[in-house]
Amino acid sequence: MQPQTLFVAVVGLCLMNGLISPALPVMMALHPVWLPEMLTPTNEIVFYGASLMVSTATLLLSALPAAILERLGASLPTAMLAWVAGAGLLLLLGLG
């Protein structure tokens, strides 16, 4: 597979994890910490911001094994497959 296709799959998995993760209610409860004061804390804004933060955290955490593999000399498609696997594992943990 092309690395671009694998990256789209990684982003899709991370976005789905941002919607169903058990960390989402925690981030929503912590909205006074991360939400700027100029925004009114409506349910939509808090949900969108928390979902975006969880999705970004999933993207970064799932990239760690891929970065280590690439540093050890693995090819780009192999590292991208590790990234997809990491994002999929975090999504499965969120489902459970």
C-alpha positions in Angstrom: 0.0 0.0 0.0 1.0 3.6 -0.5 2.2 5.5 2.6 -0.4 8.2 1.8 -3.2 5.7 1.9 -2.0 4.3 5.2 -1.8 7.8 6.6 -5.4 8.4 5.7 -6.3 5.2 7.5 -4.4 6.3 10.6 -6.2 9.7 10.7 -9.6 7.9 10.2 -8.9 5.5 13.1 -7.7 8.4 15.3 -10.9 10.4 14.5 -13.1 7.4 15.4 -11.2 7.0 18.6 -11.8 10.6 19.4 -15.5 10.0 19.3 -15.7 6.8 21.3 -12.7 6.8 23.7 -13.3 6.4 27.4 -11.0 9.4 27.9 -13.6 11.7 26.2 -15.8 12.2 29.3 -12.7 12.9 31.3 -11.6 15.6 28.9 -15.1 17.0 28.8 -15.1 17.3 32.6 -11.8 19.1 32.4 -13.0 21.8 30.0 -12.4 24.7 32.5 -8.7 23.9 32.3 -8.3 23.8 28.5 -11.2 25.9 27.1 -10.4 29.6 26.5 -12.6 32.0 28.5 -13.6 33.8 25.3 -15.7 30.8 24.3 -18.9 29.9 26.0 -18.8 26.4 27.3 -21.8 25.0 25.3 -22.1 21.2 25.0 -21.2 21.3 21.3 -18.0 23.3 21.8 -16.9 21.2 24.8 -17.5 17.9 22.9 -15.8 19.1 19.8 -12.7 20.4 21.7 -12.4 17.2 23.8 -12.9 15.0 20.8 -10.2 16.9 18.9 -7.8 16.6 21.8 -8.4 12.9 22.3 -7.9 12.3 18.5 -4.7 14.3 18.5 -3.4 12.3 21.5 -4.3 9.1 19.8 -2.4 10.2 16.6 0.7 11.1 18.7 0.7 7.9 20.9 0.2 5.6 17.9 3.1 7.2 16.1 5.6 6.2 18.8 6.1 2.6 17.7 6.4 3.7 14.0 9.0 6.3 14.9 11.0 3.7 16.9 10.8 1.2 14.0 11.9 3.8 11.5 14.8 4.9 13.7 15.9 1.2 13.8 16.0 1.0 10.1 12.6 -0.2 9.0 11.3 1.0 5.6 8.6 3.6 5.4 5.7 1.2 4.5 6.6 -1.0 7.4 6.7 2.0 9.8 3.3 3.2 8.4 1.8 -0.3 9.0 3.0 -0.1 12.6 1.4 3.3 12.9 -1.9 1.9 11.6 -1.6 -1.1 14.0 -1.0 1.3 16.9 -4.0 3.4 16.0 -6.1 0.3 15.6 -5.0 -1.0 18.9 -5.9 2.2 20.7 -9.3 2.2 18.9 -9.9 -1.4 20.1 -9.0 -0.4 23.7 -11.5 2.5 23.4 -14.2 0.1 22.3 -13.6 -2.3 25.2 
